[in-house]
Amino acid sequence: MAALALLIVGGMALVNAIMSEPDKKGPSGASPSGDAGRTTPSSNETTTSPTAPLPLVIRVTGQPTTVVVRVADAGGKVLANSTLNTGDTLQFKEAPLQVVAQNGGSLQVAIYGRLQPRQPNGQRAQWLVKAR
C-alpha cells in the first residue's frame, strides 16, 4: 500500500514538473571585466547581435566613484549600485537604462558605442540609455 502511495505521489510530482513553466532566470552572461574582476550584468543574449555595440559600457578612468544603474521603466529595477574602482568596467546588454554617478568626471561612458561628453570632475552626473 505504501509503495503504491509513493508511486502516485512521485508520478504527480513528475507531471507537475513537466507541465509547470520554467524558472525565470536573472541576468545571464555575467563575466569578469576590468582589473578588479567586476561582473558584467546583462539580459537575454538574443536582444543584441554579436556585431551591434552594447547599449552601455562604463569604465572608471579616474578616482573610485559610486555608480547606480537601473532599468528606466516603471519598475526601476536596480542592476548595479556600488563603488567602482579605477580600471573597473561595467557592460549592459539591455535598455532603457538610467545611470547616476557620484563623480561623473571619473567615468568614460559609451552608449551604443558612442563615447559621451566628459563630465566635470567631482560633480554628480546622469545618463539615459534609450531602447532601440
All heavy atoms as an XYZ file, in Angstrom:
949
protein
N       0.819     -1.185      0.000
C       0.000      0.000      0.000
C       0.871      1.261      0.000
O       0.592      2.214     -0.702
C      -0.916     -0.044      1.233
C      -1.916      1.050      1.268
S      -3.123      0.800     -0.022
C      -4.543      1.360      0.767
N       1.937      1.266      0.839
C       2.834      2.420      0.922
C       3.570      2.616     -0.396
O       3.792      3.750     -0.840
C       3.823      2.237      2.061
N       3.957      1.517     -1.038
C       4.654      1.618     -2.317
C       3.740      2.238     -3.367
O       4.188      3.049     -4.194
C       5.139      0.240     -2.767
N       2.487      1.895     -3.376
C       1.526      2.462     -4.321
C       1.354      3.958     -4.073
O       1.321      4.755     -5.014
C       0.177      1.741     -4.195
C      -0.914      2.216     -5.154
C      -0.470      2.031     -6.599
C      -2.209      1.487     -4.889
N       1.299      4.380     -2.820
C       1.171      5.797     -2.481
C       2.404      6.568     -2.952
O       2.299      7.663     -3.508
C       0.980      5.958     -0.975
N       3.603      6.006     -2.729
C       4.828      6.656     -3.195
C       4.857      6.763     -4.720
O       5.297      7.774     -5.270
C       6.059      5.897     -2.708
C       6.403      6.059     -1.232
C       7.565      5.152     -0.855
C       6.758      7.499     -0.929
N       4.404      5.765     -5.400
C       4.355      5.773     -6.859
C       3.411      6.858     -7.362
O       3.738      7.596     -8.297
C       3.919      4.394     -7.370
C       3.912      4.215     -8.881
C       5.305      4.416     -9.457
C       3.394      2.832     -9.235
N       2.269      7.014     -6.733
C       1.295      8.031     -7.137
C       1.844      9.427     -6.876
O       1.784     10.300     -7.736
C      -0.049      7.815     -6.407
C      -0.708      6.533     -6.920
C      -0.966      9.017     -6.593
C      -1.930      6.110     -6.156
N       2.407      9.655     -5.684
C       2.972     10.969     -5.352
C       4.124     11.309     -6.306
O       4.233     12.432     -6.803
C       3.429     11.006     -3.876
C       4.236     12.264     -3.574
C       2.228     10.903     -2.956
N       5.003     10.356     -6.571
C       6.120     10.579     -7.490
C       5.642     10.904     -8.895
O       6.179     11.782     -9.566
N       4.621     10.196     -9.353
C       4.058     10.457    -10.681
C       3.446     11.843    -10.767
O       3.615     12.553    -11.763
N       2.745     12.263     -9.712
C       2.148     13.601     -9.707
C       3.231     14.674     -9.719
O       3.122     15.687    -10.412
C       1.243     13.761     -8.490
C      -0.042     12.929     -8.577
S      -1.045     12.971     -7.093
C      -1.297     14.690     -6.842
N       4.314     14.464     -8.973
C       5.416     15.436     -8.941
C       6.066     15.543    -10.314
O       6.392     16.638    -10.781
C       6.447     15.033     -7.892
N       6.234     14.430    -11.000
C       6.824     14.431    -12.344
C       5.931     15.183    -13.321
O       6.408     16.006    -14.108
C       7.058     12.992    -12.815
C       7.662     12.837    -14.208
C       9.036     13.509    -14.268
C       7.776     11.377    -14.576
N       4.634     14.936    -13.281
C       3.696     15.624    -14.164
C       3.717     17.123    -13.885
O       3.759     17.952    -14.804
C       2.265     15.052    -14.014
C       1.244     15.940    -14.716
C       2.214     13.642    -14.575
N       3.722     17.547    -12.618
C       3.775     18.968    -12.268
C       5.064     19.610    -12.746
O       5.064     20.748    -13.211
C       3.621     19.160    -10.757
C       2.202     18.927    -10.290
O       1.259     19.050    -11.073
N       2.043     18.579     -9.026
N       6.179     18.900    -12.636
C       7.462     19.450    -13.073
C       7.473     19.660    -14.586
O       8.005     20.649    -15.080
C       8.605     18.528    -12.660
N       6.891     18.748    -15.320
C       6.862     18.858    -16.781
C       5.888     19.936    -17.243
O       6.171     20.682    -18.172
C       6.503     17.490    -17.417
C       7.638     16.490    -17.157
C       6.238     17.632    -18.906
C       7.314     15.080    -17.568
N       4.766     20.052    -16.568
C       3.712     20.968    -17.002
C       3.926     22.404    -16.526
O       3.353     23.322    -17.078
C       2.336     20.477    -16.510
C       1.961     19.100    -17.029
S       1.947     19.000    -18.825
C       0.427     19.818    -19.174
N       4.743     22.630    -15.499
C       4.919     23.986    -14.980
C       5.853     24.780    -15.878
O       6.624     24.240    -16.653
C       5.475     23.935    -13.560
O       6.791     23.425    -13.571
N       5.763     26.124    -15.743
C       6.614     26.999    -16.532
C       8.036     26.913    -16.009
O       8.263     26.730    -14.820
C       6.125     28.450    -16.428
C       4.804     28.664    -17.120
C       4.421     30.136    -17.111
O       5.315     30.995    -17.068
O       3.225     30.417    -17.163
N       9.040     27.108    -16.899
C      10.426     27.072    -16.426
C      10.699     28.240    -15.493
O      10.045     29.273    -15.572
C      11.245     27.188    -17.716
C      10.321     27.721    -18.747
C       8.931     27.350    -18.316
N      11.681     28.052    -14.618
C      12.058     29.121    -13.698
C      12.549     30.325    -14.477
O      13.240     30.202    -15.470
C      13.183     28.656    -12.769
C      12.706     27.612    -11.781
O      11.480     27.523    -11.565
O      13.558     26.891    -11.232
N      12.169     31.513    -13.997
C      12.653     32.741    -14.614
C      14.098     32.938    -14.175
O      14.431     32.816    -13.025
C      11.800     33.921    -14.159
C      10.343     33.730    -14.472
C       9.884     34.823    -15.354
C       8.390     34.653    -15.561
N       7.972     34.840    -16.832
N      14.953     33.259    -15.125
C      16.357     33.474    -14.816
C      16.602     34.948    -14.611
O      15.972     35.778    -15.225
C      17.241     32.985    -15.969
C      17.258     31.490    -16.097
C      18.241     31.065    -17.138
C      18.319     29.561    -17.249
N      19.244     29.143    -18.264
N      17.569     35.263    -13.771
C      18.023     36.639    -13.586
C      18.975     36.987    -14.705
O      19.008     36.331    -15.739
N      19.766     38.035    -14.518
C      20.722     38.401    -15.547
C      21.635     37.229    -15.878
O      22.077     36.510    -14.998
C      21.514     39.542    -14.905
C      20.601     40.096    -13.869
C      19.781     38.935    -13.391
N      21.896     37.036    -17.176
C      22.749     35.940    -17.595
C      23.996     36.494    -18.244
O      24.077     37.650    -18.590
C      21.996     35.050    -18.587
O      21.702     35.787    -19.746
N      24.958     35.646    -18.424
C      26.168     36.037    -19.123
C      27.105     36.881    -18.282
O      27.882     37.642    -18.817
N      27.041     36.760    -16.968
C      27.943     37.544    -16.142
C      29.356     37.038    -16.343
O      29.608     35.847    -16.358
C      27.548     37.435    -14.668
N      30.289     37.961    -16.530
C      31.678     37.589    -16.716
C      32.557     38.650    -16.109
O      32.182     39.812    -16.069
C      31.980     37.421    -18.201
O      31.779     38.646    -18.862
N      33.740     38.266    -15.642
C      34.623     39.259    -15.058
C      35.100     40.246    -16.108
O      35.281     39.895    -17.258
C      35.797     38.439    -14.506
C      35.531     37.031    -14.810
C      34.242     36.933    -15.558
N      35.304     41.478    -15.679
C      35.768     42.514    -16.585
C      36.537     43.545    -15.777
O      36.169     43.857    -14.667
C      34.560     43.153    -17.277
O      34.961     44.169    -18.140
N      37.584     44.066    -16.321
C      38.355     45.080    -15.611
C      39.354     44.433    -14.670
O      39.362     43.226    -14.462
N      40.210     45.242    -14.079
C      41.265     44.735    -13.217
C      40.735     44.179    -11.915
O      41.342     43.306    -11.318
C      42.278     45.849    -12.926
C      43.012     46.274    -14.179
O      43.077     45.479    -15.123
O      43.506     47.407    -14.194
N      39.609     44.694    -11.428
C      39.115     44.274    -10.119
C      38.170     43.087    -10.209
O      37.623     42.671     -9.215
C      38.419     45.445     -9.437
N      37.934     42.554    -11.397
C      37.081     41.383    -11.536
C      35.609     41.677    -11.330
O      34.873     40.829    -10.875
N      35.168     42.876    -11.629
C      33.745     43.202    -11.525
C      32.970     42.330    -12.499
O      33.486     41.892    -13.514
C      33.493     44.671    -11.863
C      34.116     45.632    -10.898
C      33.317     45.653     -9.630
N      33.940     46.579     -8.701
C      33.428     46.896     -7.556
N      32.295     46.390     -7.167
N      34.044     47.730     -6.761
N      31.686     42.115    -12.217
C      30.857     41.337    -13.125
C      30.165     42.245    -14.118
O      30.035     43.440    -13.900
C      29.809     40.521    -12.355
O      29.020     41.422    -11.598
C      30.465     39.498    -11.472
N      29.701     41.637    -15.189
C      29.051     42.361    -16.253
C      27.600     41.918    -16.333
O      27.312     40.873    -16.907
C      29.749     42.071    -17.598
O      31.125     42.386    -17.442
C      29.163     42.882    -18.718
N      26.677     42.669    -15.748
C      25.270     42.286    -15.837
C      24.789     42.351    -17.282
O      25.236     43.188    -18.052
C      24.552     43.336    -14.997
C      25.608     43.939    -14.144
C      26.878     43.829    -14.923
N      23.880     41.487    -17.637
C      23.333     41.501    -18.986
C      21.952     40.881    -18.972
O      21.551     40.242    -18.029
C      24.238     40.718    -19.933
O      24.269     39.359    -19.538
N      21.234     41.090    -20.058
C      19.906     40.493    -20.174
C      19.953     39.392    -21.214
O      21.007     38.898    -21.559
C      18.888     41.567    -20.550
O      19.180     42.055    -21.845
N      18.838     39.046    -21.767
C      18.711     37.980    -22.738
C      19.721     38.153    -23.862
O      19.809     39.188    -24.490
C      17.282     37.986    -23.283
C      17.010     36.794    -24.152
O      17.920     36.127    -24.628
N      15.744     36.519    -24.363
N      20.478     37.121    -24.150
C      21.537     37.180    -25.154
C      21.003     37.471    -26.556
O      21.740     37.968    -27.397
C      22.299     35.845    -25.183
C      22.998     35.502    -23.897
C      24.210     36.366    -23.612
O      24.819     36.860    -24.569
O      24.530     36.551    -22.436
N      19.752     37.197    -26.836
C      19.229     37.390    -28.181
C      18.833     38.836    -28.468
O      18.485     39.153    -29.591
C      17.998     36.484    -28.420
O      16.983     36.849    -27.482
C      18.364     35.027    -28.279
N      18.903     39.718    -27.500
C      18.477     41.090    -27.733
C      19.514     41.902    -28.492
O      19.206     42.945    -29.025
C      18.157     41.808    -26.402
O      19.335     41.794    -25.593
C      17.006     41.148    -25.689
N      20.756     41.434    -28.548
C      21.814     42.167    -29.214
C      22.574     41.221    -30.123
O      22.969     40.148    -29.705
C      22.803     42.749    -28.172
O      22.062     43.414    -27.162
C      23.763     43.706    -28.805
N      22.792     41.637    -31.365
C      23.571     40.803    -32.260
C      25.039     40.918    -31.888
O      25.459     41.892    -31.277
C      23.334     41.229    -33.714
O      23.985     42.455    -33.961
N      25.868     39.943    -32.272
C      27.272     39.972    -31.881
C      28.025     41.196    -32.413
O      29.002     41.601    -31.825
C      27.849     38.697    -32.482
C      26.692     37.826    -32.764
C      25.518     38.723    -32.958
N      27.584     41.788    -33.512
C      28.298     42.918    -34.093
C      27.747     44.265    -33.632
O      28.376     45.276    -33.850
C      28.240     42.856    -35.627
O      26.870     42.860    -36.034
C      28.932     41.610    -36.149
N      26.579     44.282    -33.015
C      25.987     45.546    -32.568
C      26.687     46.024    -31.305
O      27.029     45.229    -30.438
C      24.498     45.359    -32.296
N      26.911     47.350    -31.174
C      27.530     47.852    -29.946
C      26.580     47.676    -28.760
O      25.367     47.716    -28.909
C      27.790     49.331    -30.242
C      26.863     49.683    -31.357
C      26.612     48.422    -32.125
N      27.157     47.495    -27.600
C      26.362     47.342    -26.382
C      25.659     48.646    -26.046
O      26.189     49.726    -26.296
C      27.262     46.937    -25.220
C      27.910     45.564    -25.311
C      28.904     45.374    -24.184
C      26.862     44.478    -25.279
N      24.469     48.560    -25.439
C      23.776     49.784    -25.055
C      24.577     50.632    -24.077
O      24.554     51.857    -24.164
C      22.487     49.281    -24.400
C      22.248     47.950    -25.028
C      23.622     47.374    -25.256
N      25.317     50.019    -23.146
C      26.025     50.808    -22.142
C      27.319     50.128    -21.732
O      27.334     48.948    -21.393
C      25.149     50.991    -20.896
C      25.767     51.734    -19.721
C      26.097     53.183    -20.096
C      24.840     51.703    -18.521
N      28.407     50.904    -21.768
C      29.700     50.466    -21.240
C      30.228     51.610    -20.379
O      30.319     52.747    -20.829
C      30.719     50.130    -22.348
C      32.058     49.743    -21.742
C      30.196     49.023    -23.247
N      30.557     51.302    -19.127
C      31.082     52.289    -18.179
C      32.480     51.850    -17.779
O      32.674     50.709    -17.355
C      30.201     52.367    -16.913
C      28.777     52.765    -17.267
C      30.807     53.318    -15.896
C      27.808     52.623    -16.105
N      33.452     52.763    -17.908
C      34.824     52.496    -17.467
C      35.226     53.571    -16.468
O      35.016     54.752    -16.718
C      35.796     52.527    -18.647
C      35.684     51.342    -19.545
C      36.766     51.344    -20.623
N      36.577     50.217    -21.515
C      35.814     50.231    -22.596
N      35.171     51.327    -22.943
N      35.679     49.152    -23.345
N      35.838     53.152    -15.378
C      36.326     54.113    -14.397
C      37.769     54.453    -14.779
O      38.650     53.608    -14.714
C      36.257     53.557    -12.961
C      36.708     54.613    -11.964
C      34.851     53.087    -12.639
N      37.969     55.698    -15.197
C      39.293     56.153    -15.606
C      39.916     57.088    -14.576
O      41.097     57.404    -14.665
C      39.218     56.870    -16.968
O      38.308     57.966    -16.853
C      38.743     55.916    -18.053
N      39.131     57.539    -13.621
C      39.619     58.442    -12.574
C      39.517     57.789    -11.214
O      39.661     56.577    -11.084
N      39.213     58.601    -10.227
C      39.094     58.124     -8.855
C      37.882     57.216     -8.693
O      36.918     57.317     -9.456
C      38.973     59.309     -7.910
C      40.184     60.205     -7.897
C      39.966     61.409     -6.987
O      38.863     61.725     -6.577
N      41.062     62.103     -6.683
N      37.910     56.327     -7.685
C      36.748     55.482     -7.412
C      35.494     56.342     -7.202
O      35.573     57.443     -6.660
C      37.126     54.747     -6.123
C      38.622     54.729     -6.136
C      39.029     56.041     -6.771
N      34.367     55.831     -7.666
C      33.109     56.565     -7.530
C      31.948     55.590     -7.421
O      32.018     54.463     -7.903
C      32.897     57.534     -8.711
O      31.748     58.338     -8.445
C      32.719     56.811    -10.026
N      30.885     56.052     -6.792
C      29.674     55.250     -6.673
C      28.836     55.416     -7.927
O      28.610     56.532     -8.390
C      28.861     55.677     -5.439
O      29.674     55.504     -4.280
C      27.592     54.849     -5.299
N      28.377     54.286     -8.478
C      27.568     54.280     -9.695
C      26.311     53.460     -9.437
O      26.379     52.363     -8.885
C      28.353     53.681    -10.889
C      27.488     53.602    -12.125
C      29.609     54.489    -11.162
N      25.173     54.019     -9.853
C      23.894     53.308     -9.770
C      23.351     53.187    -11.181
O      23.234     54.185    -11.897
C      22.875     54.053     -8.877
C      21.547     53.318     -8.847
C      23.425     54.232     -7.476
N      23.030     51.950    -11.592
C      22.420     51.704    -12.898
C      21.100     50.994    -12.631
O      21.057     49.987    -11.938
C      23.313     50.828    -13.803
C      22.639     50.569    -15.141
C      24.678     51.478    -13.996
N      20.022     51.560    -13.189
C      18.718     50.930    -13.013
C      17.983     50.921    -14.337
O      18.250     51.734    -15.216
C      17.905     51.608    -11.921
C      17.453     53.004    -12.218
C      16.625     53.626    -11.104
N      17.454     53.851     -9.944
C      17.091     53.605     -8.693
N      15.904     53.171     -8.429
N      17.904     53.834     -7.704
N      17.050     49.989    -14.459
C      16.202     49.923    -15.649
C      15.299     51.143    -15.622
O      14.674     51.442    -14.600
C      15.380     48.619    -15.673
C      14.464     48.591    -16.876
C      16.300     47.408    -15.658
N      15.255     51.861    -16.728
C      14.472     53.103    -16.807
C      13.044     52.791    -17.238
O      12.614     53.107    -18.335
C      15.131     54.091    -17.766
N      12.310     52.130    -16.350
C      10.887     51.875    -16.587
C      10.156     52.056    -15.264
O      10.748     52.471    -14.271
C      10.658     50.486    -17.200
C      11.050     49.344    -16.275
O      11.375     49.583    -15.086
O      11.037     48.191    -16.733
N       8.893     51.737    -15.254
C       8.085     51.939    -14.052
C       8.609     51.146    -12.860
O       8.515     51.590    -11.723
C       6.635     51.561    -14.331
N       9.179     49.973    -13.116
C       9.704     49.141    -12.034
C      11.012     49.660    -11.470
O      11.272     49.555    -10.283
N      11.863     50.208    -12.315
C      13.130     50.781    -11.892
C      14.074     49.815    -11.201
O      14.792     50.189    -10.285
N      14.120     48.561    -11.668
C      14.976     47.544    -11.055
C      16.437     48.003    -11.064
O      16.970     48.417    -12.082
C      14.843     46.227    -11.825
C      15.722     45.124    -11.297
C      15.561     43.866    -12.138
C      16.535     42.803    -11.679
N      16.507     41.632    -12.565
N      17.089     47.918     -9.908
C      18.488     48.317     -9.777
C      19.376     47.163    -10.259
O      19.303     46.054     -9.749
C      18.834     48.689     -8.323
C      20.307     49.005     -8.179
C      17.990     49.865     -7.867
N      20.219     47.447    -11.259
C      21.120     46.441    -11.803
C      22.519     46.538    -11.196
O      23.238     45.551    -11.144
C      21.216     46.585    -13.327
C      19.894     46.478    -14.090
C      20.112     46.718    -15.565
C      19.247     45.123    -13.846
N      22.900     47.732    -10.789
C      24.209     47.929    -10.151
C      24.092     49.101     -9.183
O      23.453     50.102     -9.494
C      25.278     48.211    -11.196
N      24.711     48.962     -8.028
C      24.755     50.030     -7.039
C      25.973     49.764     -6.165
O      25.885     49.067     -5.156
C      23.483     50.065     -6.195
C      23.484     51.213     -5.202
O      24.397     52.036     -5.164
N      22.462     51.265     -4.370
N      27.121     50.302     -6.599
C      28.340     50.047     -5.851
C      29.399     51.090     -6.160
O      29.268     51.859     -7.102
C      28.882     48.648     -6.175
O      29.214     48.557     -7.540
N      30.438     51.068     -5.361
C      31.583     51.928     -5.617
C      32.521     51.178     -6.546
O      32.944     50.057     -6.250
C      32.305     52.288     -4.308
O      31.388     52.992     -3.467
C      33.509     53.165     -4.578
N      32.802     51.789     -7.688
C      33.696     51.191     -8.675
C      35.075     51.808     -8.530
O      35.216     53.006     -8.287
C      33.166     51.436    -10.087
C      31.753     50.926    -10.371
C      31.351     51.275    -11.795
C      31.666     49.434    -10.142
N      36.094     50.992     -8.687
C      37.476     51.437     -8.566
C      38.075     51.744     -9.926
O      37.571     51.281    -10.955
C      38.310     50.363     -7.857
C      37.859     50.159     -6.433
O      37.728     51.115     -5.677
N      37.587     48.916     -6.061
N      39.169     52.469     -9.926
C      39.870     52.793    -11.164
C      40.170     51.505    -11.928
O      40.671     50.537    -11.363
C      41.185     53.535    -10.853
O      40.881     54.666    -10.035
C      41.878     53.993    -12.123
N      39.824     51.491    -13.204
C      40.036     50.316    -14.053
C      38.834     49.409    -14.166
O      38.787     48.556    -15.055
N      37.839     49.547    -13.296
C      36.637     48.706    -13.375
C      35.825     49.055    -14.609
O      35.792     50.208    -15.050
C      35.743     48.897    -12.145
C      36.291     48.218    -10.902
O      37.281     47.470    -11.008
O      35.720     48.442     -9.819
N      35.151     48.051    -15.153
C      34.280     48.222    -16.314
C      32.967     47.501    -16.059
O      32.966     46.378    -15.565
C      34.934     47.632    -17.586
O      36.146     48.331    -17.835
C      34.030     47.762    -18.792
N      31.855     48.149    -16.398
C      30.532     47.509    -16.373
C      29.974     47.568    -17.783
O      30.101     48.592    -18.463
C      29.579     48.237    -15.426
C      29.869     48.164    -13.938
C      28.826     48.972    -13.165
C      29.855     46.737    -13.454
N      29.346     46.481    -18.216
C      28.714     46.413    -19.533
C      27.293     45.906    -19.363
O      27.059     44.982    -18.594
C      29.480     45.474    -20.456
C      30.908     45.894    -20.693
C      31.656     44.919    -21.577
O      31.201     43.802    -21.814
N      32.812     45.321    -22.066
N      26.370     46.505    -20.112
C      24.973     46.100    -20.045
C      24.450     45.846    -21.454
O      24.715     46.630    -22.363
C      24.129     47.176    -19.352
C      24.532     47.381    -17.909
C      25.554     48.254    -17.586
C      23.917     46.673    -16.904
C      25.946     48.424    -16.266
C      24.304     46.844    -15.583
C      25.317     47.716    -15.270
N      23.696     44.773    -21.599
C      23.147     44.376    -22.894
C      21.670     44.682    -23.012
O      21.024     44.187    -23.922
C      23.380     42.877    -23.119
C      24.832     42.507    -23.205
C      24.992     41.024    -23.432
C      26.450     40.648    -23.493
N      26.632     39.202    -23.690
N      21.130     45.473    -22.091
C      19.709     45.794    -22.142
C      19.501     47.292    -22.060
O      20.397     48.033    -21.678
C      18.957     45.097    -21.022
C      19.406     45.532    -19.637
C      18.743     44.720    -18.551
O      17.658     45.117    -18.113
O      19.316     43.698    -18.153
N      18.355     47.735    -22.439
C      17.972     49.156    -22.384
C      16.453     49.188    -22.283
O      15.800     48.217    -22.652
C      18.469     49.887    -23.620
N      15.869     50.237    -21.786
C      16.413     51.528    -21.386
C      17.034     51.453    -19.995
O      16.624     50.665    -19.157
C      15.197     52.438    -21.385
C      14.061     51.530    -21.015
C      14.400     50.204    -21.662
N      18.055     52.305    -19.789
C      18.756     52.356    -18.517
C      18.939     53.795    -18.066
O      19.054     54.700    -18.896
C      20.146     51.716    -18.647
C      20.191     50.243    -19.019
C      21.621     49.832    -19.323
C      19.614     49.390    -17.907
N      18.997     53.978    -16.755
C      19.313     55.268    -16.167
C      20.574     55.068    -15.338
O      20.668     54.143    -14.535
C      18.175     55.762    -15.277
C      18.485     57.087    -14.622
C      17.408     57.501    -13.635
O      16.605     56.699    -13.199
N      17.414     58.763    -13.286
N      21.561     55.955    -15.547
C      22.848     55.856    -14.861
C      23.067     57.126    -14.052
O      22.875     58.226    -14.573
C      24.001     55.689    -15.870
C      25.331     55.557    -15.152
C      23.754     54.523    -16.795
N      23.475     56.966    -12.805
C      23.827     58.108    -11.957
C      25.175     57.787    -11.330
O      25.374     56.707    -10.773
C      22.775     58.350    -10.847
C      23.194     59.497     -9.956
C      21.402     58.606    -11.452
N      26.110     58.757    -11.416
C      27.432     58.596    -10.826
C      27.689     59.733     -9.855
O      27.373     60.887    -10.150
C      28.503     58.580    -11.900
N      28.272     59.399     -8.723
C      28.603     60.417     -7.723
C      29.650     61.378     -8.284
O      29.567     62.577     -8.066
C      29.111     59.738     -6.463
C      29.368     60.675     -5.311
C      29.818     59.914     -4.076
O      30.186     58.742     -4.137
N      29.783     60.566     -2.947
N      30.631     60.856     -9.020
C      31.669     61.676     -9.645
C      31.710     61.345    -11.132
O      32.422     60.431    -11.556
C      33.031     61.429     -8.990
C      34.143     62.269     -9.598
O      33.931     63.027    -10.542
N      35.338     62.133     -9.062
N      30.950     62.069    -11.927
C      30.872     61.808    -13.360
C      32.176     61.986    -14.085
O      32.419     61.360    -15.121
N      33.068     62.814    -13.553
C      34.358     63.038    -14.181
C      35.290     61.850    -14.106
O      36.292     61.801    -14.819
N      34.973     60.866    -13.274
C      35.802     59.668    -13.149
C      35.463     58.610    -14.183
O      36.158     57.605    -14.277
C      35.625     59.044    -11.753
O      36.256     59.826    -10.781
N      34.397     58.833    -14.937
C      33.905     57.784    -15.832
C      34.082     58.112    -17.309
O      33.996     59.264    -17.726
C      32.417     57.536    -15.582
C      32.005     57.118    -14.178
C      30.503     56.916    -14.123
C      32.735     55.870    -13.741
N      34.261     57.052    -18.072
C      34.160     57.107    -19.522
C      32.912     56.286    -19.842
O      32.850     55.097    -19.518
C      35.399     56.484    -20.167
C      35.360     56.492    -21.677
C      36.568     55.772    -22.238
O      36.723     54.569    -22.016
N      37.405     56.497    -22.947
N      31.917     56.923    -20.458
C      30.637     56.271    -20.713
C      30.418     56.176    -22.224
O      30.510     57.176    -22.932
C      29.478     57.052    -20.049
C      28.147     56.420    -20.381
C      29.676     57.113    -18.540
N      30.115     54.971    -22.696
C      29.784     54.758    -24.105
C      28.355     54.225    -24.181
O      28.018     53.240    -23.528
C      30.749     53.778    -24.753
N      27.528     54.890    -24.968
C      26.146     54.469    -25.189
C      26.024     54.074    -26.648
O      26.252     54.888    -27.540
C      25.165     55.596    -24.820
C      25.291     55.930    -23.326
C      23.735     55.196    -25.172
C      24.448     57.098    -22.865
N      25.708     52.794    -26.881
C      25.648     52.215    -28.218
C      26.924     52.526    -29.006
O      26.903     52.892    -30.172
C      24.410     52.694    -28.979
C      23.127     52.158    -28.382
C      22.273     52.996    -27.664
C      22.762     50.820    -28.514
C      21.101     52.513    -27.108
C      21.591     50.338    -27.963
C      20.769     51.183    -27.263
O      19.610     50.703    -26.704
N      28.065     52.397    -28.331
C      29.351     52.565    -28.982
C      29.842     53.996    -29.116
O      30.962     54.223    -29.556
N      29.038     54.977    -28.737
C      29.432     56.384    -28.858
C      29.854     56.923    -27.495
O      29.059     56.927    -26.557
C      28.280     57.215    -29.403
C      27.818     56.721    -30.777
C      26.811     57.634    -31.331
N      27.567     58.661    -32.064
C      27.014     59.624    -32.749
N      25.710     59.742    -32.798
N      27.755     60.487    -33.401
N      31.102     57.404    -27.415
C      31.571     57.998    -26.170
C      30.771     59.249    -25.871
O      30.550     60.078    -26.747
C      33.055     58.347    -26.266
C      34.020     57.179    -26.146
C      35.454     57.671    -26.299
C      33.853     56.462    -24.815
N      30.361     59.382    -24.627
C      29.597     60.541    -24.181
C      30.560     61.652    -23.744
O      31.691     61.379    -23.346
C      28.672     60.152    -23.031
C      27.691     59.051    -23.398
C      26.828     59.424    -24.593
O      26.054     60.372    -24.535
N      26.972     58.693    -25.695
N      30.108     62.907    -23.820
C      30.973     64.011    -23.391
C      31.431     63.819    -21.943
O      30.672     63.375    -21.091
C      30.077     65.247    -23.513
C      29.014     64.857    -24.476
C      28.806     63.383    -24.304
N      32.679     64.157    -21.712
C      33.257     64.037    -20.370
C      32.532     64.981    -19.416
O      32.233     66.125    -19.761
C      34.742     64.413    -20.452
C      35.530     64.080    -19.246
C      35.824     62.621    -19.256
N      36.835     62.310    -18.249
C      37.277     61.113    -18.080
N      36.832     60.145    -18.827
N      38.165     60.872    -17.165
N      32.232     64.520    -18.220
C      31.538     65.308    -17.211
C      32.556     66.002    -16.308
O      33.689     65.545    -16.177
C      30.622     64.413    -16.387
C      29.556     63.710    -17.200
C      28.595     64.683    -17.841
O      28.081     65.579    -17.193
N      28.357     64.524    -19.134
N      32.166     67.092    -15.649
C      33.086     67.786    -14.736
C      33.500     66.876    -13.580
O      32.677     66.152    -13.021
C      32.264     68.969    -14.217
C      31.163     69.153    -15.206
C      30.877     67.797    -15.780
N      34.778     66.928    -13.238
C      35.302     66.115    -12.144
C      34.708     66.569    -10.816
O      34.585     67.758    -10.551
C      36.831     66.199    -12.105
C      37.426     65.095    -11.268
O      36.883     64.002    -11.189
N      38.543     65.381    -10.641
N      34.316     65.599     -9.986
C      33.795     65.889     -8.658
C      32.313     66.210     -8.615
O      31.775     66.468     -7.545
N      31.636     66.182     -9.770
C      30.206     66.504     -9.796
C      29.371     65.274    -10.152
O      29.779     64.440    -10.960
C      29.921     67.618    -10.804
C      30.522     68.940    -10.400
C      30.136     70.050    -11.370
O      29.258     69.892    -12.204
N      30.815     71.181    -11.250
N      28.184     65.223     -9.569
C      27.212     64.163     -9.871
C      26.832     64.254    -11.341
O      26.691     65.357    -11.891
C      25.973     64.361     -8.999
C      24.905     63.324     -9.162
C      23.771     63.641     -8.179
N      22.755     62.642     -8.184
C      21.663     62.686     -8.953
N      21.469     63.691     -9.771
N      20.776     61.723     -8.897
N      26.661     63.110    -11.993
C      26.305     63.091    -13.416
C      25.274     62.000    -13.674
O      25.192     61.021    -12.944
C      27.551     62.855    -14.268
N      24.484     62.199    -14.736
C      23.439     61.245    -15.126
C      23.491     61.010    -16.626
O      23.834     61.907    -17.386
C      22.048     61.797    -14.800
C      21.766     62.003    -13.348
C      20.316     62.411    -13.151
O      19.539     61.634    -12.635
N      19.962     63.604    -13.552
N      23.128     59.788    -17.017
C      22.993     59.445    -18.419
C      21.725     58.611    -18.579
O      21.346     57.868    -17.682
C      24.179     58.615    -18.897
C      25.478     59.338    -18.864
C      26.047     60.060    -19.876
C      26.405     59.402    -17.774
N      27.253     60.570    -19.478
C      27.492     60.191    -18.179
C      26.396     58.891    -16.477
C      28.574     60.459    -17.367
C      27.491     59.165    -15.650
C      28.549     59.932    -16.099
N      21.093     58.706    -19.721
C      19.917     57.906    -20.047
C      20.216     57.121    -21.310
O      20.618     57.700    -22.334
C      18.671     58.773    -20.261
C      17.405     58.034    -20.609
C      16.989     57.102    -19.466
C      16.283     58.995    -20.935
N      20.032     55.816    -21.248
C      20.235     54.934    -22.399
C      18.851     54.545    -22.893
O      18.127     53.814    -22.205
C      21.039     53.691    -22.018
C      21.245     52.799    -23.222
C      22.368     54.083    -21.382
N      18.472     55.032    -24.063
C      17.158     54.724    -24.617
C      17.162     53.365    -25.288
O      18.194     52.918    -25.814
C      16.748     55.805    -25.618
C      16.571     57.161    -24.971
C      16.147     58.197    -25.979
C      15.986     59.539    -25.311
N      15.573     60.578    -26.260
N      16.008     52.726    -25.307
C      15.873     51.452    -26.006
C      15.867     51.710    -27.505
O      15.370     52.719    -27.973
C      14.584     50.749    -25.588
N      16.446     50.800    -28.254
C      16.454     50.924    -29.708
C      15.437     50.015    -30.317
O      15.107     48.997    -29.886
C      17.827     50.567    -30.283
C      18.794     51.696    -30.120
C      19.994     51.431    -30.984
N      20.814     52.634    -31.018
C      21.997     52.686    -31.568
N      22.507     51.634    -32.132
N      22.681     53.795    -31.565
